[in-house]
Amino acid sequence: MILLDGKKTATDIKEEIAIEVKKIKSKGYKTPHLAAVIVGNNGASVTYVNAKVKACEMVGFESSLIRLSENISEEDLLNQIHILNNDATIDGFIVQLPLPNHIDEQKVIMAIDPDKDVDGFHPMNVGKMALNLPTFISATPFGILELLERYQVQTSGKHVVVLGRSHIVGSPMSILLSQKRKVGDATVTICHSRTKNLKEITLQADIIIAAIGIPEFLKADMIKENVTVIDVGITRLEDSTKKSGYRLLGDVAFDEVSKKCDFITPVPGGVGPMTIAMLLKNTLLACKRRS
Ligand code: L34
C-alpha cells in the first residue's frame, strides 16, 4: 500500500510556485494577489480560508481576507463581488462555500468575473472544463488529478467509480477523468443516493473517488484488491480528547480499506492540502493571463 501524501505533494507544489513567484517579481511583474471572501463563522470554513491565506504568504503571493457577517444581505455580498471584479490589483478571488441559507449560491457564483474565478465554479468555466478547453479547473478535482499524476497512478482504460455528484467534486471529477487528457481516458461510473446495487458497482472499480460526506461509508467488503482510493470526505466529529476539540473522518473506513489498496489518500493530509495548492496554481495562472 502506498500512501498518496497530499500534504507532502502540496508542499512540493508550493515550493515550485514560490520559485516562479520569485522570477515574476525579479522581472518586475506584478505579484499574484488572491482575495478570499468568507461569510459568517463556520468553524471548518474559517480553518480552510485561513489555511489559504497562510499558503499565499508561503509562496510570496499577496492576499486579502474579506470577512463578512453571517447576516449580510445577498445584495451587499453581490456588491462586494463587483468591487473585487473591478479591483485591478486582485488577480483572482473565491467566495468560500457554503453560504448562509438566505443567499443564493448560484447567483453569487455567476456574479464573479470568469477571468477571476480561480475556483472554476462559474458556468462559463465549468462549460470550458466540460469541453476540455483551457480554463480554471476547480481546486479539489484539479488536486486529485495532480496527485494521481505525481504518483503515476494509471487511469487510462481503468474503471473509475465516483461516489457523489456534487458540483464541486463528483460531477467535475467524473467529466475530467473520462476526457482524453494526461490523467484521464478512464471509464467512469457516477453513483449517488439513488444508485441501486452500489456494492456491485464499487466491487468493479479500479479507482474509487469517495465524495459523499458520510463518514467511513466505504468499507473493505465493497472493494476488490489492488484498488486506488481517493477520500474527499472530511467530517468533523466532536472529540474532547483532542486539542482542537474535534477529529476528522473521511468517507473511507481507512484502517480496513487501506489493507486492500495499492494507493490511498489519508484524511487529514490527503485531498485537503492539495485543494489549497491547486487554488494557488490557478491564481498564478490568472495573474499570468492578466499581464
Ligand atoms: N469556494 N468553497 C470554495 N472553494 C473551495 O475550494 C472550497 N473547499 C471545500 C469547501 N468549500 C469551498 C475547500 O477549500 C473544501 N475545502 C477544503 C480545503 C482545505 C482543506 C479541506 C477542505 C484542508 O486543508 N483540510 C486539512 C485539514 C484541515 C482541518 O484541520 O480541518 C486536511 O489535511 O485535509
Boltz pocket constraint, residues with backbone or C-beta under 6 A from the ligand:
constraints:
  - pocket:
      binder: B
      contacts: [[A, 44], [A, 47], [A, 48], [A, 51], [A, 94], [A, 95], [A, 96], [A, 97], [A, 98], [A, 119], [A, 139], [A, 140], [A, 234], [A, 248], [A, 266], [A, 267], [A, 268], [A, 269], [A, 270], [A, 271], [A, 272], [A, 273], [A, 275], [A, 276]]
      max_distance: 6.0
